[in-house]
Amino acid sequence: MDVQTWTYIIVGGSFALYIGIAIWSRAGSTKEFYVAGGGVPPIANGMATAADWMSAASFISMAGLISFMGYDGSVYLMGWTGGYVLLALLLAPYLRKFGKFTVPDFIGDRYYSNTARTVAVICALFVSFTYVAGQMRGVGVVFSRFLEVDINLGVVLGMCIVFFYAVLGGMKGITYTQVAQYCVLIFAYMVPAIFISLTITGNPIPQLGFLGATPDGTPLLDKLDGLHAELGFAAYTSGSKSMIDVFCITAALMVGTAGLPHVIVRFFTVPRVKDARYSAGWALIFIAILYTTAPAIAAFARTNLITTVSQKEYKSLPSWFKKWEDTGLIAWMDKNNDGKITYTGGKEGGTIFEKKDEKPKFGKAKGESGQRMMENKAGAGTNELFIDQDIMVLANPEIAGLPSWVIALVAAGGLAAALSTAAGLLLVISTSIAHDLIKMQINPNISEKGELMWARIAAAVAVIVAGLFGIYPPGFVAQVVAFAFGLAAASFFPAIVLGIFYKRMNSQGAIAGMVAGLVFTFAYIVYFKFLVDPAFNMKDNWLFGISPEGIGTIGMLVNLVVALTVSAITPPPPANVQELVESIRFPRGAGEAVAH
């Protein structure tokens, strides 16, 4: 059977499984909708947490970034892994003891203020919608290639699937669907990694193959550095980012992870604090399987791509290249009319587009060699090849010549990763609106049935907005997600940490800090990513040389300084709030999560 037939079988089977689980576990109460009834076993919650946390950015885009950026791409690996550890050890038990299953609910009660709650809701919506844009983009990329549909139609199909099990099942449906999605995505990630590791290095363990040698005895990373040198790219194992930017990106990803609302809520789906700790440990094991494999997949994909494509005649290339061309995510312009693909790096090598970060557009016309033609005028450099970073993991099995069923399995895994995180984010959005805005502020006397109805309406609207973000994405999947982490770092993280560990922090300080951090970070990202003139030398004008992906760290510091300063010059919180803060520092013996 061909790839498309296998894709229909495997992806269709996985979707049927997700929908069946959603019907079986549909929520009948707000507690089931928000926290799955609080009775999920630790190991199942660990798998669901891992699926929730390992988004399309982890599955699809992270290895692609490392594949193109080499050493510089490791900031994403370090930041996201360190962030989960920070969340599991520093925050989760204390938030679980507090007993509020949403971040706005915690902030509203801890800072005894509906204004603080509203600011937190706005922050949650900012972060969640930014994050979900990356997931829907990933869904569109997978559908456009493997089901051979338009990328926008792929996003719409993904919206329909998420809508069904997120709106129907709530957290209960999402949790058990995510258990299934973790099994699908980790199997889909590891099978091709093992195949390719055996092919390239003779070692079935990808992590060891990454550090091993090719059949001719050359260490894999040395071979990759040599290929880069021949083509004019920077060495794969060397970095070009400044140390301060590397630090800030890593820190923003770490503290942003610890402030992500859709991950935090998972610790309320288990019966006890002890179970929350166990599920955090299980999740770390499940996450480590994928994260220790990502650098290997990146190196394998980069090596295979260069050796398969560079200086090869277009007409002799395998079918996968031309099928990816049809999606608009790979393109070739034959500048020297030799019929061969010249792939080079260096200052004169890159293709220059008329607008900043613009991707090539493709017309129906083809060149003399049959290649897709880029409508934009190429720069003076010699590079003839455009590759979207987000395709590297998905195209990797095809580049390596693996069986069709493995290629289809990777498609199913990419969809599982994107849909699992998208569902968790949509639940955060619906909960923030239905519980933290309507129930806690607008209509405190609303019935449970009414609150559940509003939660489902909010989830439905959020699905539509998320789809629009997926159709009009502001960047690569991992870049978009990095912005979400930066916004979370600058808004939620200081408020949560100070709320747990600093009794003197009051509502005025928390509100001022969240607003200052969010506005500063959001304005910086928007200015440098969307408003600045393409001819403007951005790097020379970054604050302290820090990129938009890392500015969340500075936003966090702005939040802390403003919060502590305002808190110091305004009255302290009430005595009962200070006693509450003292009590949540001892998480042992906590009861179940409760809603007002």
C-alpha positions, 0 to 999 in steps of 0.5 A, a space after each residue: 500500500 502507498 503512503 496515503 492509504 496507510 495514512 488514512 488507515 492509521 490516522 483514521 484509526 487513531 481519530 476513531 479511538 480519540 472520538 470513542 474515548 471522548 464519548 465513553 468519558 464525556 463530562 457530566 459535571 463541572 468537576 469532571 469537565 474541569 479536573 476529570 473528577 479528581 480521580 485519575 491514576 498517577 501513571 495515567 496522569 503522567 502520560 496525559 501530562 506528557 502528551 499535554 506538555 509535548 506539543 507539536 513544537 516538541 514532536 514536529 518542530 524542535 528536532 527541525 530547529 536543532 537540525 537547522 540551528 545545530 548547537 543553537 537549537 539546544 536552548 529549546 531542549 534545555 529550556 523545556 526540559 528544565 522548565 518541567 522539572 521546575 514546575 514539578 518540584 517548585 510549584 505543583 505541590 503547593 498549588 495542589 495544596 491550595 486547591 484551586 484548579 485554574 491559575 486565575 482562581 489561585 491568583 484571584 483568591 491568593 490576592 483577594 481581588 477580582 481585578 487580579 483574577 481578571 488580569 490573570 484571565 487575560 494573561 491566560 487567554 494571551 498565552 493559550 491563544 498564542 500557544 494554540 496557534 503553533 498546534 493548529 499550524 502543526 496540524 495543517 502541515 501534517 494534513 497538507 502533506 500526508 492527506 494531500 489537502 490544502 494546509 488551511 483545510 487541514 487546520 479545519 479538519 483538526 479543529 473539528 476533531 478537537 472540537 468534538 472531544 474537548 467540548 464533549 468530554 472536557 478534562 475527563 475526555 481530554 485526559 484519557 484521550 491524551 493517554 492514547 495520544 501519548 502512546 501514539 506519538 511516542 511510538 511514532 517518534 521512536 520507530 523511525 528513530 530506531 530504523 534510521 539509527 540502525 541505517 546510519 550508525 548500526 546502533 538501534 539506540 538513537 541516543 547512542 547512535 547520535 554519539 556514534 560513528 557512520 559505517 566508514 568509521 567517521 563520528 556522525 557529528 564530525 561528518 555533519 560538521 564536514 558537510 556543513 563546511 563543504 556547503 558554507 554553513 556554520 559548523 553544526 556543533 558550534 553556536 552563533 548566539 550570544 551567551 546572554 541570548 542563550 541564557 535568556 531564551 533558556 530561562 524564558 522557556 524554563 519559567 514559561 513552562 512553569 507558568 503554563 496554565 494547561 500543564 498546572 491544571 493536570 496536577 489537580 486531576 489526581 486524588 492526593 498531593 502524593 499522587 501529584 508528585 508521583 504523576 510528575 515523576 512518571 511524566 518526566 520519564 515519559 517526556 525524557 524518552 522523546 527529548 533525549 531522542 530529538 537531537 539524534 533525529 535532528 542529526 540524522 535528518 540533517 545528514 540524510 537531507 544534505 546527502 540526498 538533495 545537495 548537488 543532485 539532479 532534480 529529475 533524479 530525486 525521489 518522489 517525496 521531494 516533489 510531494 513536499 513541493 506541492 505543499 509549498 514547504 520545500 522549493 527550488 529555484 534553478 539559478 544557474 540553470 544546471 538542473 541540479 540543486 545547489 544548497 549552500 550557506 554563508 552570508 551570500 548563500 541565503 535566499 533573500 525575500 522582499 519582506 522580513 521572514 517571508 516564505 516563498 510563494 509558488 506559482 503554477 509555472 515550472 522551470 526548465 528542469 520541472 522545479 517549482 518556481 519562487 515568485 519572489 526574486 532571489 538574492 545574489 547568493 548561490 543557495 537554490 533551496 528553501 526548506 520549512 523547518 517544520 517538515 524535518 521530522 515528518 519528512 525524515 522517514 521518507 528521506 531515509 526511505 523507510 516503509 510507507 506504514 512508518 511514514 504514515 505512523 509519523 503523521 499520526 504521531 504529529 497529529 496526536 502531539 498537536 491535538 493533545 496540547 491544543 485540547 488542553 489549551 482550549 480547556 484552559 480558555 473555556 475554564 478561564 471564561 466559564 469559571 473565572 469570569 462568569 461564575 466567579 465575577 459576572 454571575 456567582 449564582 449560575 447553576 452547575 448546568 449553566 456553567 457547564 454550558 458556558 464552558 462548552 460554548 467558550 471551548 467552541 469559540 476558542 476552537 474557531 479562533 485557534 483555527 484562524 491562528 493556524 491558518 494565519 500563523 505568525 511564524 514557525 511552530 516552535 517560534 510561536 510556542 516560544 512566544 507563548 512561553 515568554 508571555 507566561 514567564 513575564 506574567 504568571 510565573 512571578 505572581 505564582 512564586 511570590 504568591 506561594 513564598 512571599 507573604 507580604 505580596 499584596 494584590 496591588 503589587 501582583 496586578 501591577 507586576 503582571 500588567 507590566 511584565 505582559 505589556 513589556 514582553 508583548 510589545 517587544 515581540 510585536 515590534 521586532 517580529 511584526 512592525 519593524 522594517 525588514 531593512 532595519 538591523 534588528 540584532 544590533 537594536 535588540 535590548 542587551 542583544 536579547 532576541 524576542 524569543 528570550 525577552 520573556 526573561 527580562 519581562 519576568 524581571 520587570 514583573 518582579 521589580 514592579 510587583 515588589 516595589 508596589 507591594 512595599 509602598 502599599 498596605 500588606 495583605 490581610 492576616 488571613 491571607 498571610 496565614 493561608 500562604 503559610 499553610 500552603 507551604 506544607 503540601 502534605 495531607 492536602 484534600 481534593 481540588 474544589 470549586 466555589 
